[in-house]
Amino acid sequence: MPGETGSPSLEELIIDLRVVREKGFGNLRRHATPALDLACELLGGAAFDAATRPAAVEALLGRAAEKVGGGKEGDAARYTLGLVDGTRLWKATDRRRRAAAAQGVSVERFRKGYEPGLLEQVAEGLLALLYDRRHAREHDHTDEATEPAPASRDAPQRAGPAASSRLADRLSDAGVASFRFSRADYTATLAQFLDQARNSIFIMSMSLKTKGDENELLQVFQRSLARSPQFQIIVSLVRPDGIAGKMAASILGIPYKEFRGEVRSMLGDLAALKRRLTDHESSRLYLLQHEIIPSFSCIIIDDGLPSAQLQIETKLYGAPRSDSYGFTFIPTGRLYERHRSAYYRIAREAAPYPDGAAQPVLPL
C-alpha cells in the first residue's frame, strides 16, 4: 500500500524498522529514525518531543504490529522488534532467537527468509494507520461543512477539545508536521537529520555553528555526495562582511567580529571540502553568500520527493541561540511551497563562494 502524499514511504519505514530491530528501544535516543518520527507526528495523539520519542515510537509500532495479526507471524514480528513485555532491552540476537522459535524455524532461516517480510508487514501496517487517519479527517471535514459558520472570523473561540481539534486539522492541512519549542525539542542532531536525505540538501542560514559538530556536518556532506551520483547540496550562509553580517551578529547577540570569524571559518571548511572531493562530487556542492536576512533559517531535504521536509528556525531578539523555535513542513500543504519559493528567491540573488564559482540551477 503506498503512503499518502507527504508521509514516509514503505522503503523509508523499513530502514527505520531495521534500526529499531538492531538497536532496540533502550538505545533509540542515540539513533535517528526520521520516517518513524514523521509517522508519529502525522498520527498525532500524545505530545511528541525528545523526551517522549522512544515511548511514542514503541506505542506506534505496537499498533502497527497488530495489523500483522495473531498467530506465529504476529508473535515473531513483536519479538523481533522487542514489543513483547519484558523484551525491549533484550539484545538483537536474543530477540531474533525468540522470534525464530515463535515462527517455528531456525535462526538462520528466520533471518534470511522471514524477518525481512515481517518488517515489511509492520511497515505496511504503519501506512495503513496513516491511510485510516487521512480518510477519517476527510470524513470529519465533510461533517464540518454542514455546520453553521461563526458570526465573525475574529470572534474568540474557547480552547476546548473541539477548537484544539480544528486547529490541529488546519495546521495539518497547511502541511505543518511538527513544532519545536526550543532546540532541546529536536529528536536528532542536525547531522543526523541531514544524513537521512536521499537526493538533496538545501541550507540557508546565518551560520552553521552546531556546538562543535561542524566537522560531523562535513562528513555528512561527503558521504551524501558519494552515495548517489545525482545528490546535490546547496549551502548559503550570510555574507559575513557588510551590513547583513552586522545585522546577523546583532540578532544572534554576539560580537560582530566573533560572528564574522565564525562564518568565514565555516565557508573556508566547506571550500576545503569541495577541493578534496572528486570533480564529479565537487560539481554538486554549491556554496553561496546571501545578503538578505530571512525571517527564518531554512533546511530542505529531498525537495521534489513525497518524503521531502522543510525545516525553519528562528529566535527572538536578545534570546540565547538555544531558545530558537521552529516548524517542519511537508509537501501536503501550501506552507511548504510558500517557504520553498521564498528561500529559492533569496538563493537566486546570492553570490557564489568563492567569487567566480558556479551557480546552482534552482527551480522557478
C-alpha positions in Angstrom: 0.0 0.0 0.0 1.6 3.3 -0.9 1.7 6.0 1.7 -0.3 9.3 1.4 1.5 12.2 -0.1 3.9 13.7 2.4 4.0 10.6 4.5 7.1 8.4 4.8 7.5 5.7 2.1 7.5 2.0 2.6 11.2 1.8 2.0 12.0 4.6 4.5 9.9 2.9 7.2 11.7 -0.4 6.6 15.1 1.3 7.0 14.0 2.7 10.4 12.5 -0.6 11.5 15.8 -2.2 10.9 17.4 0.4 13.2 14.8 -0.5 15.9 15.4 -4.2 15.4 19.2 -3.8 15.6 19.5 -1.2 18.4 16.4 -1.8 20.5 14.1 0.7 22.1 16.5 1.1 25.0 19.1 2.7 22.7 16.7 4.6 20.4 17.7 8.0 21.7 21.1 7.6 20.2 19.9 6.7 16.7 17.8 8.6 14.2 14.5 7.2 12.9 13.2 10.1 10.8 10.4 8.1 9.0 9.0 6.7 12.2 9.3 10.1 13.9 7.3 11.6 11.0 4.7 8.9 11.3 4.3 9.7 15.0 3.9 13.4 14.3 1.3 12.8 11.5 -0.8 10.4 13.6 -0.8 12.9 16.4 -2.1 11.8 19.8 0.3 12.4 22.8 2.9 15.1 22.7 5.9 14.1 20.6 9.3 15.5 21.6 12.8 14.3 22.5 11.6 13.1 25.9 8.6 11.1 24.7 10.1 9.9 21.3 11.1 6.3 22.3 7.7 5.7 24.1 5.8 7.2 21.2 7.6 5.1 18.6 7.2 2.0 20.7 3.4 2.6 21.0 3.1 3.3 17.3 4.9 0.1 16.4 2.7 -1.8 18.8 -0.4 -0.6 16.8 1.2 -1.4 13.5 2.2 -4.9 14.6 -1.4 -5.6 15.4 -2.0 -5.2 11.6 0.2 -8.3 11.1 -2.4 -10.3 13.1 -2.2 -13.0 15.6 -0.6 -16.4 15.3 3.1 -17.2 14.8 3.7 -14.4 12.3 2.4 -11.7 14.7 4.3 -13.2 17.6 7.5 -13.3 15.6 7.1 -9.7 14.5 6.6 -8.5 18.1 9.5 -10.5 19.4 12.0 -9.3 16.7 11.1 -5.6 17.5 11.0 -6.0 21.3 7.3 -5.3 21.6 6.6 -8.3 23.8 6.5 -7.4 27.5 10.0 -7.8 29.0 11.9 -7.9 25.7 12.5 -4.2 25.0 16.0 -4.3 26.5 17.0 -7.7 25.0 19.9 -7.9 22.7 19.0 -8.2 19.0 20.4 -11.7 18.8 18.1 -12.8 21.7 15.1 -11.2 20.2 15.8 -12.9 16.8 16.2 -16.3 18.5 12.9 -16.0 20.3 11.2 -14.7 17.1 12.6 -17.7 15.1 11.2 -20.0 17.8 7.8 -18.4 17.6 7.9 -18.8 13.8 9.0 -22.4 14.2 12.2 -22.2 12.1 15.9 -22.0 12.6 17.5 -18.7 13.5 19.4 -18.5 10.2 16.3 -19.4 8.1 14.3 -16.8 10.0 17.0 -14.1 9.4 17.1 -14.7 5.7 13.6 -15.9 4.8 11.1 -14.4 7.4 12.5 -11.4 9.1 12.6 -9.1 6.0 9.0 -9.9 5.2 7.8 -9.3 8.8 9.4 -5.9 8.9 7.8 -5.1 5.6 4.4 -6.1 7.0 4.9 -3.9 10.1 5.8 -1.0 7.7 2.6 -1.8 5.7 0.7 -1.6 9.0 2.1 1.9 9.6 1.0 3.0 6.2 -2.5 1.6 6.8 -2.7 3.7 10.0 -1.7 6.8 8.1 -4.3 5.9 5.4 -7.0 5.5 8.1 -6.1 8.8 9.6 -6.3 10.6 6.4 -9.7 9.3 5.5 -11.1 9.9 9.0 -10.0 13.5 8.7 -11.6 13.8 5.3 -14.9 12.5 6.8 -14.6 15.0 9.6 -14.2 17.8 7.2 -17.3 16.7 5.3 -19.3 16.8 8.5 -18.0 20.2 9.4 -19.1 21.6 6.1 -22.7 21.3 7.3 -22.2 23.2 10.5 -23.1 27.0 10.6 -20.1 29.3 10.2 -19.2 31.5 13.2 -20.7 35.0 13.3 -17.3 36.7 12.8 -13.9 35.4 11.7 -12.4 37.5 14.6 -14.8 36.1 17.2 -12.9 34.5 20.1 -13.2 30.7 20.5 -12.9 28.6 23.6 -9.8 26.5 23.5 -11.7 23.3 24.3 -11.2 19.9 22.7 -13.2 20.8 19.6 -11.3 24.0 19.0 -8.0 22.3 19.5 -9.0 19.6 17.1 -9.9 22.2 14.4 -6.6 24.0 14.9 -4.7 20.7 14.6 -6.6 19.9 11.4 -5.9 23.3 9.9 -2.2 23.1 10.7 -2.1 19.6 9.3 -3.9 20.7 6.1 -1.3 23.5 5.8 1.5 20.9 5.9 2.8 21.7 9.4 4.2 18.3 10.6 5.8 19.5 13.9 6.7 22.4 16.1 9.9 22.7 18.1 9.6 25.0 21.2 13.4 25.1 21.5 16.5 23.3 20.3 16.1 20.9 23.2 12.9 19.6 21.5 14.8 18.1 18.5 14.9 14.3 18.5 18.0 14.2 16.3 21.1 16.3 15.8 21.5 18.5 12.7 23.9 16.0 11.3 21.5 13.0 11.9 18.7 14.9 10.3 20.7 15.7 7.2 22.1 12.2 7.0 18.6 10.9 6.2 18.4 12.9 2.9 18.3 10.7 -0.2 18.8 13.2 -3.1 19.4 16.7 -2.0 20.2 19.1 0.8 19.5 22.9 0.8 20.6 25.0 3.7 20.1 28.8 4.1 21.3 30.1 7.5 23.3 32.9 9.1 25.9 30.4 10.3 26.3 26.6 10.7 27.6 26.6 14.2 26.4 23.5 15.9 28.2 23.2 19.3 31.4 21.9 17.8 29.7 19.4 15.4 30.8 21.3 12.2 33.2 18.5 11.3 30.4 16.0 11.5 28.3 18.1 9.1 31.2 18.0 6.6 31.4 14.2 6.9 27.6 14.0 6.2 28.1 16.2 3.1 30.9 14.0 1.8 29.0 10.7 2.4 25.9 12.1 0.8 27.7 13.2 -2.4 29.5 9.9 -2.7 26.3 7.9 -2.0 24.4 9.0 -5.2 25.7 10.5 -8.5 22.6 12.7 -8.5 22.9 14.1 -4.9 23.1 17.9 -4.8 24.0 20.1 -1.8 23.5 23.9 -1.7 24.7 25.8 1.4 24.1 29.5 1.6 25.4 31.5 4.6 25.0 35.2 5.2 27.9 37.3 3.8 30.0 38.0 6.8 31.4 41.3 5.6 29.0 44.1 5.4 25.6 45.2 6.7 24.0 41.7 6.5 26.8 40.3 8.7 26.5 43.0 11.2 22.7 42.6 11.4 23.0 38.8 11.8 25.5 39.3 14.7 23.1 41.7 16.4 20.2 39.3 16.0 22.3 36.4 17.4 23.5 38.5 20.3 27.3 38.0 19.7 30.1 40.5 18.8 30.3 41.1 15.1 34.0 40.2 15.0 33.2 36.8 16.5 30.3 36.2 14.1 32.4 37.2 11.1 35.2 34.8 12.1 32.6 32.0 12.7 31.1 32.3 9.2 34.5 32.8 7.5 35.8 29.6 9.2 32.7 27.6 8.1 33.0 28.9 4.5 36.7 28.0 4.5 36.0 24.5 5.8 33.3 24.0 3.1 35.6 25.3 0.4 38.4 22.9 1.6 35.9 20.0 1.5 35.0 20.9 -2.1 38.6 20.8 -3.1 39.1 17.3 -1.5 36.1 15.9 -3.4 36.3 14.2 -6.8 35.5 16.5 -9.8 32.0 15.0 -10.1 31.2 15.2 -6.4 32.6 18.8 -6.2 30.4 19.9 -9.1 27.3 19.0 -7.0 28.3 21.0 -3.9 27.4 24.7 -4.2 28.4 27.4 -1.7 26.6 30.8 -1.7 26.6 34.0 0.4 23.3 35.9 0.7 22.9 39.5 1.8 19.2 39.3 2.9 18.3 38.3 6.4 15.3 35.9 6.1 12.7 35.6 8.8 13.9 32.0 9.5 16.9 29.9 8.8 15.8 27.0 6.4 16.8 23.4 5.6 15.1 21.5 2.8 15.9 17.8 2.3 14.8 15.7 -0.7 12.9 18.5 -2.4 10.7 17.0 -5.1 10.2 13.7 -3.3 7.0 12.8 -1.4 9.0 12.5 1.8 10.6 15.9 1.5 10.8 18.1 4.6 11.4 21.8 5.1 12.5 23.0 8.5 12.6 26.6 9.5 14.0 28.0 12.8 14.3 31.5 14.3 14.7 33.1 17.7 13.6 36.3 19.4 15.9 39.3 19.5 18.2 39.1 22.5 17.3 35.5 23.4 20.0 32.8 23.6 20.6 30.7 20.4 19.3 27.6 22.2 15.9 29.4 22.6 15.2 29.3 18.9 12.0 27.7 17.8 10.9 26.2 14.5 8.5 24.3 12.4 8.7 21.4 10.0 6.6 21.5 6.8 5.8 18.6 4.4 4.6 18.9 0.8 0.9 18.2 1.6 0.2 21.8 2.4 0.7 25.3 0.9 3.2 26.5 3.6 5.8 24.1 2.2 5.7 25.7 -1.3 5.4 29.2 0.0 8.5 28.9 2.1 10.4 26.9 -0.5 9.7 29.6 -3.2 10.8 32.4 -0.9 14.2 30.8 0.0 14.9 29.9 -3.6 14.3 33.5 -4.5 17.0 34.6 -1.9 19.4 31.9 -3.2 19.0 33.2 -6.8 20.2 36.6 -5.6 23.1 35.2 -3.6 26.7 35.3 -4.8 28.7 32.2 -5.3 31.6 31.4 -2.9 34.4 31.9 -3.8 33.8 34.6 -6.4 33.5 33.1 -9.8 32.3 29.7 -8.7 29.4 28.0 -10.5 25.8 28.9 -9.5 23.3 26.1 -8.9 20.3 25.7 -11.2 17.3 26.5 -8.9 13.6 25.7 -9.6 11.5 28.6 -10.9 
